[in-house]
Amino acid sequence: MNRDLDRMLSQLVEEIERVEGTRKRFGAVLAQLKDSIDLGRFPAVSRNVLESFLVKQIKPTRLDGLKIAGIDGGLVRRRFRSMDLLLTRGVAVIFRFGAERALEVDFFPDAFPEPKIIPLTQRLSGPELDQFASLERLATELRVTLNILDEHETDLMLIDGSLFFHPRDRPQSTSLVFEKFQEVVALYKQLYHKARKKKTLLVGIIKDSRSSRVVSMLGDILPHVLREPDAFEMMQGIDYRWLLKISRDCDLLDTFLQEGERTFAFRYSAELVQNSNSLEDLYSWASSIWVTYLKTARDDFPIRVELLADKKSDTKQLDKALSAILPLSWQHPEYGIPTPILEADARARITYNETSLIVDRLMALSGLTYSSLEKRRSRNPFGG
């Protein structure tokens, strides 16, 4: 068995070395080519972007006088015999920057809010339960964000996550979860309208994006770029087509983006596959959401940034937001996440101890025991 395991691990090491070696050589070539690539030459790509460059340097701004909010939501799900229990919590952290690095911090609804407890007794399938839980967390975050827009005049609002729901969160119209989805859609519409009315920069920060849209665009343009003899010579011996097939945006961009650089911005709608069942009025907002990748820390992957822009806006609003995000993300060279997001995440996270305390309290008030409440697999005395 050890020989078989060693053989499998050796093959895995070889594959990792092949991927990382190819990625490193590809990045070295793109680092030399990136400033000379003109996206305007490629109509298939340029119709979804407003910029002709591949990469742009962002200059950090002073934070004095700015009011910046970070919003995040936490979720825990516990499964019992007769119901599922959802615990959610949404927290906003508002940073007010004064002169000479003076900082005041406010919290909404408060610094340590109690989790919201939602019992689910409906007969939902496994995927429907996953969708409902995800949608409930989104609803919690969106309500907090709307409250901040109503009660605080902020210059920049940073939401932990996307400004648009994920396709996997959209249930079938016949599903019992569809009503919850419609509730979330209504909250998104309120958020978009209110942010524009208040002229607040609304930004989504995605820490671990799995998107491959930029990789796809590079696949469209590189065959044309490499027609130039010098570029072709540099890429000689690098299987870039294979690399593009197995890579996601953050993995590949990390090989040639430098700290403070961002990619071209593209419309969120470029990633969507619209169908006859789509909610047309919500999907129309997707073309007003600009997406880019920003390298905020020297030794961390780029973050994906989404911004809700004005109807006739260019990318000046995006650069304005990014110039404030950069100094907010310089706390550690290996972890470039904006501080308001980090603080909101820490306070929104629902710990195991909190969950256990709530379940213990539930049992004490109901008179039930673990054996009557927990599912069989959760109370296996043999550790299976």
Contacts in CASP RR format, 6 or more apart in sequence:
PFRMAT RR
TARGET T0000
AUTHOR 0000-0000-0000
METHOD contacts of the structure
MODEL  1
MNRDLDRMLSQLVEEIERVEGTRKRFGAVLAQLKDSIDLGRFPAVSRNVL
ESFLVKQIKPTRLDGLKIAGIDGGLVRRRFRSMDLLLTRGVAVIFRFGAE
RALEVDFFPDAFPEPKIIPLTQRLSGPELDQFASLERLATELRVTLNILD
EHETDLMLIDGSLFFHPRDRPQSTSLVFEKFQEVVALYKQLYHKARKKKT
LLVGIIKDSRSSRVVSMLGDILPHVLREPDAFEMMQGIDYRWLLKISRDC
DLLDTFLQEGERTFAFRYSAELVQNSNSLEDLYSWASSIWVTYLKTARDD
FPIRVELLADKKSDTKQLDKALSAILPLSWQHPEYGIPTPILEADARARI
TYNETSLIVDRLMALSGLTYSSLEKRRSRNPFGG
19 243 0 8 1.000
19 246 0 8 1.000
22 238 0 8 1.000
22 239 0 8 1.000
22 240 0 8 1.000
22 242 0 8 1.000
22 243 0 8 1.000
23 243 0 8 1.000
23 247 0 8 1.000
23 251 0 8 1.000
23 252 0 8 1.000
23 255 0 8 1.000
24 255 0 8 1.000
25 238 0 8 1.000
26 235 0 8 1.000
26 238 0 8 1.000
26 240 0 8 1.000
26 243 0 8 1.000
26 252 0 8 1.000
26 255 0 8 1.000
27 252 0 8 1.000
27 255 0 8 1.000
27 256 0 8 1.000
28 255 0 8 1.000
28 256 0 8 1.000
29 231 0 8 1.000
29 234 0 8 1.000
29 235 0 8 1.000
29 238 0 8 1.000
30 255 0 8 1.000
30 256 0 8 1.000
31 255 0 8 1.000
31 256 0 8 1.000
32 234 0 8 1.000
33 225 0 8 1.000
33 231 0 8 1.000
33 234 0 8 1.000
34 54 0 8 1.000
34 55 0 8 1.000
34 256 0 8 1.000
35 53 0 8 1.000
35 54 0 8 1.000
35 55 0 8 1.000
37 53 0 8 1.000
37 54 0 8 1.000
37 221 0 8 1.000
37 225 0 8 1.000
38 52 0 8 1.000
38 53 0 8 1.000
39 45 0 8 1.000
39 46 0 8 1.000
39 49 0 8 1.000
39 51 0 8 1.000
39 52 0 8 1.000
39 53 0 8 1.000
39 54 0 8 1.000
39 221 0 8 1.000
39 264 0 8 1.000
40 46 0 8 1.000
40 52 0 8 1.000
41 221 0 8 1.000
41 224 0 8 1.000
42 220 0 8 1.000
42 221 0 8 1.000
42 224 0 8 1.000
44 220 0 8 1.000
45 217 0 8 1.000
45 220 0 8 1.000
45 221 0 8 1.000
46 52 0 8 1.000
48 266 0 8 1.000
48 267 0 8 1.000
48 269 0 8 1.000
48 270 0 8 1.000
49 264 0 8 1.000
49 265 0 8 1.000
49 266 0 8 1.000
49 267 0 8 1.000
50 265 0 8 1.000
50 314 0 8 1.000
50 315 0 8 1.000
51 264 0 8 1.000
51 265 0 8 1.000
51 315 0 8 1.000
52 264 0 8 1.000
53 264 0 8 1.000
54 263 0 8 1.000
54 264 0 8 1.000
55 256 0 8 1.000
55 257 0 8 1.000
55 261 0 8 1.000
55 262 0 8 1.000
55 263 0 8 1.000
55 264 0 8 1.000
56 261 0 8 1.000
56 262 0 8 1.000
56 263 0 8 1.000
56 264 0 8 1.000
56 319 0 8 1.000
57 258 0 8 1.000
57 260 0 8 1.000
57 261 0 8 1.000
58 260 0 8 1.000
58 261 0 8 1.000
58 262 0 8 1.000
58 294 0 8 1.000
58 319 0 8 1.000
58 322 0 8 1.000
58 323 0 8 1.000
58 326 0 8 1.000
59 323 0 8 1.000
60 260 0 8 1.000
60 323 0 8 1.000
60 324 0 8 1.000
60 326 0 8 1.000
60 327 0 8 1.000
61 320 0 8 1.000
61 323 0 8 1.000
61 324 0 8 1.000
61 326 0 8 1.000
61 327 0 8 1.000
62 327 0 8 1.000
63 97 0 8 1.000
63 324 0 8 1.000
63 327 0 8 1.000
63 328 0 8 1.000
64 97 0 8 1.000
64 98 0 8 1.000
64 99 0 8 1.000
65 96 0 8 1.000
65 97 0 8 1.000
65 98 0 8 1.000
65 99 0 8 1.000
66 96 0 8 1.000
66 97 0 8 1.000
66 155 0 8 1.000
66 156 0 8 1.000
66 324 0 8 1.000
67 94 0 8 1.000
67 95 0 8 1.000
67 96 0 8 1.000
67 97 0 8 1.000
67 152 0 8 1.000
67 153 0 8 1.000
67 154 0 8 1.000
67 155 0 8 1.000
67 156 0 8 1.000
68 94 0 8 1.000
68 95 0 8 1.000
68 97 0 8 1.000
68 154 0 8 1.000
68 155 0 8 1.000
68 156 0 8 1.000
68 157 0 8 1.000
68 158 0 8 1.000
68 324 0 8 1.000
68 328 0 8 1.000
68 340 0 8 1.000
69 92 0 8 1.000
69 93 0 8 1.000
69 94 0 8 1.000
69 95 0 8 1.000
69 148 0 8 1.000
69 152 0 8 1.000
69 154 0 8 1.000
69 156 0 8 1.000
69 157 0 8 1.000
69 158 0 8 1.000
69 340 0 8 1.000
70 92 0 8 1.000
70 93 0 8 1.000
70 94 0 8 1.000
70 95 0 8 1.000
70 157 0 8 1.000
70 158 0 8 1.000
70 159 0 8 1.000
70 160 0 8 1.000
70 338 0 8 1.000
70 340 0 8 1.000
70 341 0 8 1.000
70 343 0 8 1.000
70 344 0 8 1.000
71 90 0 8 1.000
71 91 0 8 1.000
71 92 0 8 1.000
71 93 0 8 1.000
71 141 0 8 1.000
71 144 0 8 1.000
71 145 0 8 1.000
71 148 0 8 1.000
71 157 0 8 1.000
71 158 0 8 1.000
71 159 0 8 1.000
71 160 0 8 1.000
71 344 0 8 1.000
72 90 0 8 1.000
72 91 0 8 1.000
72 141 0 8 1.000
72 159 0 8 1.000
72 160 0 8 1.000
72 341 0 8 1.000
72 344 0 8 1.000
72 345 0 8 1.000
72 347 0 8 1.000
72 348 0 8 1.000
73 88 0 8 1.000
73 89 0 8 1.000
73 90 0 8 1.000
73 91 0 8 1.000
73 137 0 8 1.000
73 140 0 8 1.000
73 141 0 8 1.000
73 144 0 8 1.000
73 160 0 8 1.000
73 344 0 8 1.000
73 348 0 8 1.000
74 88 0 8 1.000
74 89 0 8 1.000
74 90 0 8 1.000
74 137 0 8 1.000
74 140 0 8 1.000
74 348 0 8 1.000
74 349 0 8 1.000
74 350 0 8 1.000
75 86 0 8 1.000
75 87 0 8 1.000
75 88 0 8 1.000
75 133 0 8 1.000
75 134 0 8 1.000
75 136 0 8 1.000
75 137 0 8 1.000
75 350 0 8 1.000
76 86 0 8 1.000
76 87 0 8 1.000
76 115 0 8 1.000
76 350 0 8 1.000
76 355 0 8 1.000
77 84 0 8 1.000
77 85 0 8 1.000
77 86 0 8 1.000
77 87 0 8 1.000
77 129 0 8 1.000
77 133 0 8 1.000
78 84 0 8 1.000
78 85 0 8 1.000
78 87 0 8 1.000
78 355 0 8 1.000
78 359 0 8 1.000
79 85 0 8 1.000
79 375 0 8 1.000
79 378 0 8 1.000
80 373 0 8 1.000
80 374 0 8 1.000
80 375 0 8 1.000
81 372 0 8 1.000
81 373 0 8 1.000
81 374 0 8 1.000
81 375 0 8 1.000
82 121 0 8 1.000
83 119 0 8 1.000
83 120 0 8 1.000
83 121 0 8 1.000
84 119 0 8 1.000
84 120 0 8 1.000
84 124 0 8 1.000
84 129 0 8 1.000
85 117 0 8 1.000
85 118 0 8 1.000
85 119 0 8 1.000
85 120 0 8 1.000
85 359 0 8 1.000
85 362 0 8 1.000
86 117 0 8 1.000
86 118 0 8 1.000
86 119 0 8 1.000
86 120 0 8 1.000
86 132 0 8 1.000
86 133 0 8 1.000
86 136 0 8 1.000
87 115 0 8 1.000
87 116 0 8 1.000
87 117 0 8 1.000
87 118 0 8 1.000
87 350 0 8 1.000
87 354 0 8 1.000
87 355 0 8 1.000
87 358 0 8 1.000
88 115 0 8 1.000
88 116 0 8 1.000
88 118 0 8 1.000
88 136 0 8 1.000
88 137 0 8 1.000
88 140 0 8 1.000
88 350 0 8 1.000
89 113 0 8 1.000
89 114 0 8 1.000
89 115 0 8 1.000
89 116 0 8 1.000
89 140 0 8 1.000
89 348 0 8 1.000
89 350 0 8 1.000
90 113 0 8 1.000
90 140 0 8 1.000
90 141 0 8 1.000
90 144 0 8 1.000
90 348 0 8 1.000
91 107 0 8 1.000
91 108 0 8 1.000
91 109 0 8 1.000
91 113 0 8 1.000
91 144 0 8 1.000
91 344 0 8 1.000
91 347 0 8 1.000
91 348 0 8 1.000
92 107 0 8 1.000
92 108 0 8 1.000
92 144 0 8 1.000
92 145 0 8 1.000
92 147 0 8 1.000
92 148 0 8 1.000
92 344 0 8 1.000
93 105 0 8 1.000
93 106 0 8 1.000
93 107 0 8 1.000
93 340 0 8 1.000
93 343 0 8 1.000
93 344 0 8 1.000
93 347 0 8 1.000
94 105 0 8 1.000
94 106 0 8 1.000
94 107 0 8 1.000
94 108 0 8 1.000
94 148 0 8 1.000
94 152 0 8 1.000
94 154 0 8 1.000
94 340 0 8 1.000
95 103 0 8 1.000
95 104 0 8 1.000
95 105 0 8 1.000
95 339 0 8 1.000
95 340 0 8 1.000
96 103 0 8 1.000
96 104 0 8 1.000
96 105 0 8 1.000
96 106 0 8 1.000
97 103 0 8 1.000
98 104 0 8 1.000
105 343 0 8 1.000
106 152 0 8 1.000
107 347 0 8 1.000
108 144 0 8 1.000
108 147 0 8 1.000
108 148 0 8 1.000
108 151 0 8 1.000
108 152 0 8 1.000
109 144 0 8 1.000
109 147 0 8 1.000
111 347 0 8 1.000
112 347 0 8 1.000
115 350 0 8 1.000
115 354 0 8 1.000
115 358 0 8 1.000
116 140 0 8 1.000
117 358 0 8 1.000
118 136 0 8 1.000
120 129 0 8 1.000
120 132 0 8 1.000
122 176 0 8 1.000
123 176 0 8 1.000
124 132 0 8 1.000
124 176 0 8 1.000
124 177 0 8 1.000
128 171 0 8 1.000
128 175 0 8 1.000
128 176 0 8 1.000
128 177 0 8 1.000
131 168 0 8 1.000
131 169 0 8 1.000
131 171 0 8 1.000
131 175 0 8 1.000
131 177 0 8 1.000
131 181 0 8 1.000
132 177 0 8 1.000
132 180 0 8 1.000
134 166 0 8 1.000
134 168 0 8 1.000
134 169 0 8 1.000
135 165 0 8 1.000
135 169 0 8 1.000
135 177 0 8 1.000
135 180 0 8 1.000
135 181 0 8 1.000
135 183 0 8 1.000
135 184 0 8 1.000
136 180 0 8 1.000
138 165 0 8 1.000
138 169 0 8 1.000
138 184 0 8 1.000
138 187 0 8 1.000
139 180 0 8 1.000
139 183 0 8 1.000
139 184 0 8 1.000
139 187 0 8 1.000
141 159 0 8 1.000
141 160 0 8 1.000
142 184 0 8 1.000
142 187 0 8 1.000
142 188 0 8 1.000
142 190 0 8 1.000
142 191 0 8 1.000
143 187 0 8 1.000
145 157 0 8 1.000
145 159 0 8 1.000
145 191 0 8 1.000
146 187 0 8 1.000
146 190 0 8 1.000
146 191 0 8 1.000
146 194 0 8 1.000
148 154 0 8 1.000
148 157 0 8 1.000
149 157 0 8 1.000
149 191 0 8 1.000
149 194 0 8 1.000
149 195 0 8 1.000
149 198 0 8 1.000
149 200 0 8 1.000
150 194 0 8 1.000
153 198 0 8 1.000
154 200 0 8 1.000
155 200 0 8 1.000
155 201 0 8 1.000
155 324 0 8 1.000
156 200 0 8 1.000
156 201 0 8 1.000
156 203 0 8 1.000
156 321 0 8 1.000
156 324 0 8 1.000
157 195 0 8 1.000
157 200 0 8 1.000
157 201 0 8 1.000
157 202 0 8 1.000
157 203 0 8 1.000
158 203 0 8 1.000
158 204 0 8 1.000
158 205 0 8 1.000
158 325 0 8 1.000
158 338 0 8 1.000
158 340 0 8 1.000
158 341 0 8 1.000
159 202 0 8 1.000
159 203 0 8 1.000
159 204 0 8 1.000
159 205 0 8 1.000
160 204 0 8 1.000
160 205 0 8 1.000
160 207 0 8 1.000
160 341 0 8 1.000
160 344 0 8 1.000
160 345 0 8 1.000
161 204 0 8 1.000
161 205 0 8 1.000
161 206 0 8 1.000
161 207 0 8 1.000
162 204 0 8 1.000
162 206 0 8 1.000
162 306 0 8 1.000
163 202 0 8 1.000
163 203 0 8 1.000
163 204 0 8 1.000
163 268 0 8 1.000
163 289 0 8 1.000
163 306 0 8 1.000
163 307 0 8 1.000
163 308 0 8 1.000
164 188 0 8 1.000
164 268 0 8 1.000
164 285 0 8 1.000
164 286 0 8 1.000
164 289 0 8 1.000
164 306 0 8 1.000
165 181 0 8 1.000
165 184 0 8 1.000
165 185 0 8 1.000
165 188 0 8 1.000
169 181 0 8 1.000
169 184 0 8 1.000
170 181 0 8 1.000
171 177 0 8 1.000
171 178 0 8 1.000
171 181 0 8 1.000
172 178 0 8 1.000
173 277 0 8 1.000
185 279 0 8 1.000
185 282 0 8 1.000
188 282 0 8 1.000
188 285 0 8 1.000
189 281 0 8 1.000
189 282 0 8 1.000
189 285 0 8 1.000
191 202 0 8 1.000
192 202 0 8 1.000
192 285 0 8 1.000
192 288 0 8 1.000
192 308 0 8 1.000
195 202 0 8 1.000
195 308 0 8 1.000
196 308 0 8 1.000
196 310 0 8 1.000
201 307 0 8 1.000
201 317 0 8 1.000
201 320 0 8 1.000
201 321 0 8 1.000
202 307 0 8 1.000
202 308 0 8 1.000
203 305 0 8 1.000
203 306 0 8 1.000
203 307 0 8 1.000
203 308 0 8 1.000
203 321 0 8 1.000
203 325 0 8 1.000
204 305 0 8 1.000
204 306 0 8 1.000
204 307 0 8 1.000
205 303 0 8 1.000
205 304 0 8 1.000
205 305 0 8 1.000
205 325 0 8 1.000
205 337 0 8 1.000
205 338 0 8 1.000
205 341 0 8 1.000
206 303 0 8 1.000
206 304 0 8 1.000
206 305 0 8 1.000
206 306 0 8 1.000
207 303 0 8 1.000
207 337 0 8 1.000
208 250 0 8 1.000
209 248 0 8 1.000
209 249 0 8 1.000
209 250 0 8 1.000
209 293 0 8 1.000
209 303 0 8 1.000
209 304 0 8 1.000
210 248 0 8 1.000
211 248 0 8 1.000
211 249 0 8 1.000
211 271 0 8 1.000
211 304 0 8 1.000
212 247 0 8 1.000
212 248 0 8 1.000
212 249 0 8 1.000
213 249 0 8 1.000
213 266 0 8 1.000
213 270 0 8 1.000
213 271 0 8 1.000
213 291 0 8 1.000
214 249 0 8 1.000
214 252 0 8 1.000
214 253 0 8 1.000
214 263 0 8 1.000
214 266 0 8 1.000
214 293 0 8 1.000
215 244 0 8 1.000
215 247 0 8 1.000
215 248 0 8 1.000
215 249 0 8 1.000
215 252 0 8 1.000
216 244 0 8 1.000
217 266 0 8 1.000
218 244 0 8 1.000
218 252 0 8 1.000
219 241 0 8 1.000
219 244 0 8 1.000
222 240 0 8 1.000
222 244 0 8 1.000
225 231 0 8 1.000
226 232 0 8 1.000
226 235 0 8 1.000
243 252 0 8 1.000
244 252 0 8 1.000
249 293 0 8 1.000
249 302 0 8 1.000
249 304 0 8 1.000
250 293 0 8 1.000
250 301 0 8 1.000
250 302 0 8 1.000
250 304 0 8 1.000
251 301 0 8 1.000
253 263 0 8 1.000
253 293 0 8 1.000
253 295 0 8 1.000
253 301 0 8 1.000
253 302 0 8 1.000
254 295 0 8 1.000
254 301 0 8 1.000
254 302 0 8 1.000
257 263 0 8 1.000
257 293 0 8 1.000
257 295 0 8 1.000
257 302 0 8 1.000
258 295 0 8 1.000
259 295 0 8 1.000
259 296 0 8 1.000
259 297 0 8 1.000
259 298 0 8 1.000
260 294 0 8 1.000
260 295 0 8 1.000
260 296 0 8 1.000
260 326 0 8 1.000
261 294 0 8 1.000
261 295 0 8 1.000
262 292 0 8 1.000
262 293 0 8 1.000
262 294 0 8 1.000
262 295 0 8 1.000
262 305 0 8 1.000
262 322 0 8 1.000
263 292 0 8 1.000
263 293 0 8 1.000
263 302 0 8 1.000
264 292 0 8 1.000
265 290 0 8 1.000
265 291 0 8 1.000
265 292 0 8 1.000
265 315 0 8 1.000
265 318 0 8 1.000
266 290 0 8 1.000
266 291 0 8 1.000
266 292 0 8 1.000
267 286 0 8 1.000
267 287 0 8 1.000
267 289 0 8 1.000
267 290 0 8 1.000
267 291 0 8 1.000
268 286 0 8 1.000
268 287 0 8 1.000
268 289 0 8 1.000
268 290 0 8 1.000
268 291 0 8 1.000
268 306 0 8 1.000
269 283 0 8 1.000
269 286 0 8 1.000
269 287 0 8 1.000
269 289 0 8 1.000
271 291 0 8 1.000
272 283 0 8 1.000
272 286 0 8 1.000
274 283 0 8 1.000
285 308 0 8 1.000
288 308 0 8 1.000
288 309 0 8 1.000
288 310 0 8 1.000
288 311 0 8 1.000
289 306 0 8 1.000
289 307 0 8 1.000
289 308 0 8 1.000
289 309 0 8 1.000
290 306 0 8 1.000
290 307 0 8 1.000
290 309 0 8 1.000
290 315 0 8 1.000
290 318 0 8 1.000
291 304 0 8 1.000
291 305 0 8 1.000
291 306 0 8 1.000
292 304 0 8 1.000
292 305 0 8 1.000
292 318 0 8 1.000
292 322 0 8 1.000
293 302 0 8 1.000
293 303 0 8 1.000
293 304 0 8 1.000
293 305 0 8 1.000
294 302 0 8 1.000
294 303 0 8 1.000
294 305 0 8 1.000
294 322 0 8 1.000
294 325 0 8 1.000
294 326 0 8 1.000
295 302 0 8 1.000
296 302 0 8 1.000
296 303 0 8 1.000
296 325 0 8 1.000
296 326 0 8 1.000
296 329 0 8 1.000
296 330 0 8 1.000
296 336 0 8 1.000
296 337 0 8 1.000
296 338 0 8 1.000
297 329 0 8 1.000
297 330 0 8 1.000
297 332 0 8 1.000
297 333 0 8 1.000
297 334 0 8 1.000
297 335 0 8 1.000
297 336 0 8 1.000
298 333 0 8 1.000
299 333 0 8 1.000
299 334 0 8 1.000
300 333 0 8 1.000
300 334 0 8 1.000
300 335 0 8 1.000
300 336 0 8 1.000
303 329 0 8 1.000
303 336 0 8 1.000
303 337 0 8 1.000
305 318 0 8 1.000
305 321 0 8 1.000
305 322 0 8 1.000
305 325 0 8 1.000
307 317 0 8 1.000
307 318 0 8 1.000
307 321 0 8 1.000
309 315 0 8 1.000
309 317 0 8 1.000
309 318 0 8 1.000
310 317 0 8 1.000
325 338 0 8 1.000
328 338 0 8 1.000
328 339 0 8 1.000
328 340 0 8 1.000
329 336 0 8 1.000
329 337 0 8 1.000
329 338 0 8 1.000
329 339 0 8 1.000
330 336 0 8 1.000
331 339 0 8 1.000
331 342 0 8 1.000
359 373 0 8 1.000
362 368 0 8 1.000
362 373 0 8 1.000
363 369 0 8 1.000
363 370 0 8 1.000
363 373 0 8 1.000
370 379 0 8 1.000
371 379 0 8 1.000
377 384 0 8 1.000
END
